[in-house]
Amino acid sequence: MPGSSAAVQLRRPDEHMAVRITESALAAEGIMDLAEFHLWFAHRRATDVARVERIALDDLVRWGTDPDSGDLVHDSGGFFAVRGLSVENPGAAVPAWTQPIIDQPEIGILGILVKEFDGVLHCLMQAKNEPGNFNGVQLSPTVQATRSNYTRLHQGSAVPYLEYFQDTARHRVVADVLQSEQGAWFYHKRNRNIVVEVTEDVELRDGFCWLTLGQLHQLLDGDDLVNMDSRTVLSCLPFSGVDLAAVFPLRIGSFGSSVIRSCSDEQGALHTTDEILSWITEARARAVVRTRPVPLDHVRRWQRTSADVSHETGRFFKVIGISVRAENREVAGWTQPMVEPVGLGINAFLVKRVDGVLHVLVNARIQPGYLDVVELAPTVQATPDNYTVLPAEARPRFLSEVLEADPDRIRFDRPLSEEGGRFHHARNRYLVIEADEDYEPDDAADFRWLTLHQLVGLLRHSHYVNVEARSLIACVHSLVGAAASG
């Protein structure tokens, strides 16, 4: 494996997980090669077929409309509800609005089991068909389950491998942090992102496979293959350490070399971590955002029919109903409401190399569903078509730069799916676009350049980096082996 001989000399117990992670990221093949994987995955997609039909909200089974509020609720009182939210953000381009939002206060588990094979870390991944997935089966974490599911509120079968993430005393916890979900569609939603390393034998169940990080990184360069929950957990890996660039000397001047140097803790950054933390704290203190739940019946400019809930302009998103038949799930059939976005979104990082160290331009972004009001977001996080019905001043900074980027500057460009358990065919175009080293935009007070090791440090804590940025961080890490230069 690339870099393994040098890495062995540095490795000491519990001190060089970053080296082992980088070894795995540079391992293009594992105990299953990618040709074998694609045959296995094609078989999973052919056999794990779900029949998903759009139905009227009034036809949902065990879901009903609360007579006092109009909220969509499950008769068990569990799972989630669709309620209304009132938002006030004085001074913003849109200072106040109301909207539907998913209220799911329970904390789910997104867990990846890792284990060494032939001295290289592999991740146990699941081929899973979520009802909202754009193309059926996608690669999911080892465990991807809400509390309602893993406590079997649905009276279905048990979640495989759950015990490794509920009782971690016998194993090594590599990462374990609560992270937010989409702040525009979820209200105060968090999931536990956890990675656990095992040394014991693990039974390989049907529908699961072991892959290196390098293989997962290659698969990220495929449309709608590695799902959002996998991407967010992968981003939380401690992919940073001292002297990584020395241990893994990639070709000088290559983009991959700039990624490795950005993951090396000793490399300099444009801003210190203390300065970044102060900037985030100031943004949160400055934000005067008031949110309060309101009855779904009281949301303004949204229309409720027997079929769905939609905005009067036809933009943003809809709340729809679906019926699911899926033989390979804990429950064979059910109905539920889902959020269906209108239009393809854009999530993009502008990046630049500073003395050979990659820096990422992040935005301190307000979204109504966040617990802490502000989280670090991509440089651009937007659905361009929405701005046809919004004030001109609401148009995101840098959107034109992203949409008009020279193809030679684009380092990553793929449509990737968002969470398929609550969102129907939600997809975003994920981009990494390189700017010149001397690029320093004017009027960018809500933006800062961070290295990857600074972002990894923030990801060890909750509510600093949003889910869209976490997906992009996984995409940037996937470029560690990129050979492009210039």
C-alpha positions in Angstrom: 0.0 0.0 0.0 1.3 3.5 -0.8 3.2 5.0 2.1 2.8 2.0 4.3 6.5 1.4 5.0 7.2 4.9 6.2 4.0 4.9 8.2 5.0 1.8 10.1 8.1 3.5 11.4 6.0 6.4 12.9 3.2 4.4 14.3 2.8 4.1 18.0 -0.3 2.9 20.0 -3.2 5.3 19.9 -1.1 8.1 18.5 -1.1 7.9 14.7 -4.7 7.2 13.6 -4.3 9.9 11.0 -1.4 7.9 9.4 -3.6 4.8 9.3 -6.5 6.8 7.8 -4.2 8.2 5.2 -2.8 4.8 4.4 -6.4 3.6 3.8 -7.2 6.7 1.7 -4.2 5.9 -0.6 -5.2 2.2 -0.8 -6.8 1.9 -4.2 -7.7 -1.7 -3.6 -8.7 -3.8 -0.6 -9.9 -7.3 0.2 -12.6 -6.8 -2.5 -11.4 -5.1 -5.7 -13.5 -2.4 -7.3 -14.4 -4.6 -10.3 -15.8 -7.2 -7.9 -17.5 -4.5 -6.0 -19.3 -3.1 -9.0 -20.6 -6.6 -9.9 -21.8 -7.1 -6.3 -23.4 -3.7 -6.2 -25.2 -4.2 -9.5 -26.6 -7.4 -8.1 -27.8 -5.5 -5.0 -29.5 -2.8 -7.1 -31.1 -5.5 -9.2 -32.4 -7.5 -6.2 -33.1 -4.9 -3.6 -35.9 -3.2 -5.4 -38.4 -0.9 -3.6 -41.7 0.1 -5.1 -42.2 3.7 -4.2 -45.4 5.4 -5.3 -46.4 9.0 -4.7 -49.8 9.2 -2.9 -52.0 12.0 -1.5 -51.3 13.2 2.0 -54.9 12.2 2.8 -54.1 8.6 1.9 -51.3 8.1 4.3 -51.8 5.1 6.7 -51.2 5.7 10.4 -50.4 9.4 9.6 -53.0 12.0 10.2 -53.7 15.7 10.4 -53.8 17.1 13.9 -57.3 18.8 14.1 -56.0 21.7 16.2 -52.8 22.6 14.3 -52.9 20.9 10.9 -49.6 19.3 11.7 -48.8 15.9 10.0 -48.2 13.4 12.8 -47.9 9.6 13.3 -50.5 7.9 15.4 -47.7 6.3 17.6 -46.4 9.8 18.6 -43.0 8.7 17.3 -40.9 8.9 14.1 -41.3 12.6 13.2 -43.9 15.3 12.5 -44.3 18.0 9.8 -45.1 21.3 11.6 -44.9 25.0 10.8 -42.0 27.3 11.7 -42.0 31.1 12.0 -38.6 32.8 11.3 -37.5 36.4 11.9 -34.1 37.5 10.8 -34.0 41.4 10.9 -31.8 43.0 8.4 -31.7 40.0 6.1 -32.8 40.2 2.4 -35.9 38.2 3.5 -36.4 39.4 7.1 -39.3 37.1 8.0 -41.1 34.1 6.7 -43.0 30.9 7.7 -42.5 27.4 6.3 -43.2 23.7 6.9 -40.4 21.9 8.7 -39.6 18.4 9.9 -39.6 18.0 13.7 -37.7 14.9 14.7 -36.3 15.5 18.1 -34.8 12.0 18.5 -31.1 11.4 17.9 -30.3 8.6 15.3 -27.1 6.6 14.9 -24.9 6.9 11.8 -22.1 4.5 12.5 -19.3 3.0 10.5 -17.4 -0.1 11.7 -13.7 -0.2 10.7 -11.2 -3.0 10.9 -7.8 -3.8 9.6 -7.3 -6.3 6.8 -3.7 -6.9 5.6 -2.6 -3.9 7.7 -5.0 -1.4 6.1 -8.2 0.0 7.6 -11.4 -1.0 5.8 -14.9 0.4 6.4 -18.0 -1.9 6.7 -20.5 -0.4 4.3 -24.1 -1.3 3.6 -26.0 -1.4 0.3 -29.3 0.2 1.3 -32.4 1.3 -0.5 -34.0 4.3 1.0 -37.4 5.3 -0.4 -36.3 8.8 -1.3 -33.1 7.7 -3.1 -32.9 9.0 -6.6 -31.7 5.6 -8.0 -32.5 3.0 -5.4 -29.7 1.4 -3.6 -26.8 3.5 -2.4 -23.8 2.9 -0.1 -24.8 3.6 3.5 -22.9 3.4 6.8 -22.8 0.2 8.7 -25.7 1.5 10.8 -28.1 4.2 9.6 -31.1 4.2 11.9 -33.4 6.6 13.8 -34.1 5.9 17.4 -37.7 4.9 16.5 -36.2 2.3 14.1 -33.5 0.9 16.3 -35.9 0.7 19.3 -38.3 -1.1 16.9 -41.2 1.2 17.3 -42.3 -0.1 13.9 -42.3 -3.6 15.3 -39.9 -4.7 12.5 -36.6 -6.7 12.5 -33.5 -5.7 14.5 -30.9 -3.4 13.0 -27.7 -5.4 12.1 -24.5 -4.5 13.9 -26.3 -2.0 16.2 -24.6 -3.6 19.3 -21.1 -2.3 18.3 -22.4 1.3 18.5 -24.5 0.9 21.7 -21.8 -0.8 23.7 -18.4 0.6 22.7 -16.5 -0.5 25.8 -14.7 -3.4 24.2 -13.7 -1.5 21.1 -11.8 1.7 20.0 -14.0 4.7 19.3 -12.3 6.6 16.5 -14.9 9.4 16.2 -18.1 10.1 18.1 -19.9 13.5 17.8 -23.5 14.8 17.4 -23.9 16.7 14.2 -26.8 18.7 12.7 -28.8 17.8 9.7 -30.2 20.2 7.0 -31.1 23.4 8.7 -33.6 24.4 6.1 -35.8 21.3 6.4 -35.2 19.9 9.9 -35.8 21.7 13.2 -33.0 21.1 15.7 -32.2 17.7 14.2 -29.0 15.9 15.2 -27.5 12.5 14.6 -24.7 10.7 16.3 -21.9 10.3 13.9 -19.7 7.5 15.2 -16.8 5.4 13.9 -15.8 2.3 15.9 -12.7 0.1 15.3 -12.8 -3.6 16.0 -10.1 -6.2 16.0 -12.3 -9.3 16.5 -13.9 -11.3 13.7 -17.1 -9.7 12.3 -19.7 -11.7 10.5 -20.2 -10.3 7.1 -24.0 -10.2 6.6 -25.8 -10.1 3.3 -25.8 -6.6 1.8 -22.6 -5.5 3.4 -19.0 -5.2 2.2 -15.6 -4.0 3.4 -13.9 -1.2 1.5 -10.8 1.0 2.0 -11.2 4.7 2.2 -9.4 4.9 -1.1 -12.0 2.8 -2.7 -14.8 4.9 -1.1 -13.1 8.0 -2.4 -13.1 6.6 -5.9 -16.8 5.7 -5.6 -17.5 9.3 -4.5 -16.6 10.2 -8.0 -19.8 8.4 -9.2 -23.3 9.9 -9.4 -25.5 9.2 -6.4 -23.5 6.2 -5.2 -22.2 7.0 -1.7 -25.1 8.4 0.3 -25.2 11.5 2.4 -25.1 9.6 5.7 -21.9 7.9 4.7 -20.3 11.2 3.6 -21.0 12.9 6.9 -19.6 10.1 9.0 -16.5 9.9 6.7 -15.9 13.6 7.2 -15.7 13.1 11.0 -12.8 10.8 10.7 -9.6 12.4 12.4 -8.0 12.9 8.9 -5.3 15.2 10.2 -2.0 14.8 12.0 1.6 16.1 12.4 3.9 15.5 9.4 1.5 13.7 7.2 3.0 15.4 4.2 6.4 14.1 5.2 5.2 10.6 5.7 3.3 10.5 2.4 5.3 12.6 0.0 3.1 13.0 -3.1 4.3 14.6 -6.2 5.3 18.2 -5.5 2.9 20.6 -7.0 0.1 18.1 -7.4 -3.4 18.9 -6.1 -3.2 15.7 -3.9 0.0 17.1 -2.3 -1.8 20.3 -1.4 -4.6 18.2 0.2 -2.1 16.1 2.3 -0.3 19.3 3.4 -3.7 20.8 4.3 -4.3 17.8 6.6 -0.9 18.2 8.3 -1.3 19.9 11.6 2.1 21.6 11.5 1.3 23.4 8.3 0.5 27.1 8.5 -2.9 28.6 7.9 -4.1 32.1 7.0 -6.0 32.3 10.3 -5.3 30.7 13.7 -7.8 28.4 15.2 -8.4 30.8 18.0 -9.2 33.5 15.4 -11.6 31.2 13.6 -13.4 30.3 16.9 -13.7 33.9 17.8 -15.1 34.7 14.3 -17.8 32.0 14.6 -18.7 33.1 18.2 -19.0 36.7 17.0 -21.3 35.6 14.1 -23.5 33.7 16.5 -23.6 36.6 19.0 -24.4 39.0 16.2 -27.2 37.0 14.7 -30.6 38.1 15.9 -32.7 35.2 14.6 -36.0 34.3 16.3 -37.7 31.0 15.4 -40.8 29.5 17.0 -42.9 26.5 16.0 -46.4 27.4 14.7 -49.3 25.3 13.5 -48.8 24.0 10.0 -52.2 25.6 9.2 -50.7 29.0 10.0 -47.8 29.0 7.5 -48.2 31.9 5.1 -47.9 31.6 1.3 -48.0 27.8 1.5 -51.0 25.9 0.1 -52.3 22.7 1.6 -54.4 20.3 -0.5 -55.3 16.7 -0.1 -52.3 15.9 -2.3 -49.5 17.9 -0.8 -48.2 21.1 0.8 -46.5 23.6 -1.6 -45.4 27.2 -1.8 -47.6 29.5 -3.9 -44.7 30.3 -6.3 -44.0 26.6 -7.0 -40.4 27.0 -5.7 -38.4 25.8 -2.7 -39.9 22.4 -1.8 -43.1 20.4 -1.3 -44.4 18.0 1.4 -45.7 14.9 -0.4 -46.9 11.4 0.6 -45.4 8.2 -0.5 -46.2 4.5 -0.3 -43.3 2.0 0.0 -43.0 -1.7 -0.6 -39.4 -3.0 0.2 -38.7 -6.6 1.0 -35.2 -6.0 2.3 -36.1 -3.5 5.1 -37.0 -3.9 8.7 -40.6 -3.4 7.7 -41.9 -4.6 4.3 -44.3 -1.8 3.7 -45.4 1.6 5.0 -46.5 5.1 4.0 -45.0 8.5 5.1 -44.7 12.1 4.3 -41.5 13.4 2.7 -39.9 16.7 1.7 -39.5 16.9 -2.1 -37.1 19.8 -3.1 -37.9 21.8 -6.3 -34.8 22.0 -8.5 -31.2 20.9 -8.3 -29.1 22.6 -5.7 -25.5 23.7 -5.7 -23.0 23.1 -2.9 -19.6 24.4 -3.8 -16.2 25.1 -2.1 -13.9 27.6 -3.6 -10.3 26.5 -2.7 -6.9 27.9 -3.2 -3.3 26.8 -2.4 -1.3 29.1 -0.1 2.4 28.1 -0.1 1.3 24.7 -1.3 -1.3 24.2 1.4 -5.0 23.9 0.3 -7.4 26.4 2.0 -11.2 26.1 1.7 -13.5 29.2 1.7 -16.3 28.6 4.2 -19.4 30.7 5.0 -20.7 31.4 8.5 -24.3 30.7 7.5 -27.6 31.2 9.3 -30.3 28.6 8.9 -33.5 28.4 10.9 -33.3 24.8 12.0 -29.8 25.0 13.6 -29.5 24.7 17.4 -26.7 27.3 17.4 -28.1 29.5 14.6 -24.8 29.7 12.7 -22.7 26.9 11.3 -19.9 26.8 8.7 -21.3 26.1 5.3 -19.9 25.7 1.7 -18.8 28.8 -0.1 -22.1 28.5 -2.1 -25.1 26.6 -0.8 -28.1 27.4 -3.0 -30.8 26.3 -5.4 -30.3 28.8 -8.2 -33.9 28.6 -9.5 -35.2 29.8 -6.1 -33.8 33.2 -6.6 -36.2 34.0 -9.4 -38.8 34.6 -6.7 -36.6 36.2 -4.1 -35.2 39.8 -3.8 -32.0 40.4 -5.9 -30.0 41.1 -2.7 -30.8 37.6 -1.5 -28.6 36.1 -4.3 -25.7 34.3 -2.7 -22.2 35.8 -2.8 -20.0 33.8 -5.2 -22.9 32.0 -7.0 -21.9 33.6 -10.3 -18.3 32.6 -9.8 -19.3 29.0 -9.3 -21.8 28.8 -12.1 -19.4 30.4 -14.5 -16.2 28.6 -13.4 -13.6 27.7 -16.0 -13.8 23.8 -16.4 -10.0 23.7 -16.0 -10.5 25.0 -12.4 -13.0 22.4 -11.4 -11.4 19.7 -9.2 -14.6 17.8 -8.3 -18.1 17.9 -9.9 -20.8 15.3 -9.2 -24.5 15.2 -8.4 -24.9 13.5 -5.1 -28.1 12.5 -3.3 -29.2 13.8 0.1 -30.8 11.7 2.9 -33.3 9.3 1.4 -35.3 8.6 4.5 -37.0 12.0 4.7 -36.3 13.6 1.4 -37.6 12.5 -2.0 -35.1 12.7 -4.9 -33.1 15.5 -3.1 -29.9 16.0 -5.1 -27.2 18.7 -5.1 -24.4 19.3 -7.5 -21.2 19.2 -5.4 -18.2 21.2 -6.7 -14.7 22.0 -5.7 -13.3 24.9 -7.7 -9.7 26.1 -7.4 -8.9 29.8 -7.5 -5.6 31.5 -7.9 -3.4 31.8 -4.8 -3.7 35.6 -4.7 -7.5 35.4 -5.0 -8.9 37.5 -2.1 -12.6 38.6 -2.7 -13.9 41.9 -1.4 -16.9 42.2 0.8 -16.6 38.7 2.3 -16.9 39.3 6.1 -18.9 36.2 6.5 -16.3 34.0 4.8 -12.9 32.7 5.9 -10.2 30.5 4.5 -9.6 27.4 6.6 -7.2 24.4 6.1 -8.5 20.9 6.2 -6.8 20.2 9.5 -8.7 23.1 11.0 -12.0 21.8 9.7 -11.2 18.3 11.0 -10.5 19.9 14.4 -13.9 21.6 14.4 -15.6 18.4 13.4 -14.5 16.8 16.6 -17.2 19.1 18.2 -20.9 19.5 17.6 -22.6 22.2 15.5 -19.6 23.9 13.9 -19.7 22.4 10.3 -23.0 21.9 8.5 -24.0 18.7 6.7 -23.5 20.2 3.2 -20.0 21.2 4.1 -19.3 17.9 5.7 -20.2 16.1 2.4 -17.9 18.5 0.6 -15.0 17.8 3.0 -15.4 14.1 2.2 -15.2 15.0 -1.5 -12.0 17.1 -0.9 -10.4 14.3 1.1 -11.2 12.0 -1.9 -8.8 14.2 -4.0 -5.8 13.3 -1.9 -4.5 11.0 -4.6 -5.3 13.5 -7.4 -2.5 13.9 -9.9 -3.6 17.2 -11.3 -1.1 20.0 -11.0 -1.1 23.7 -11.6 
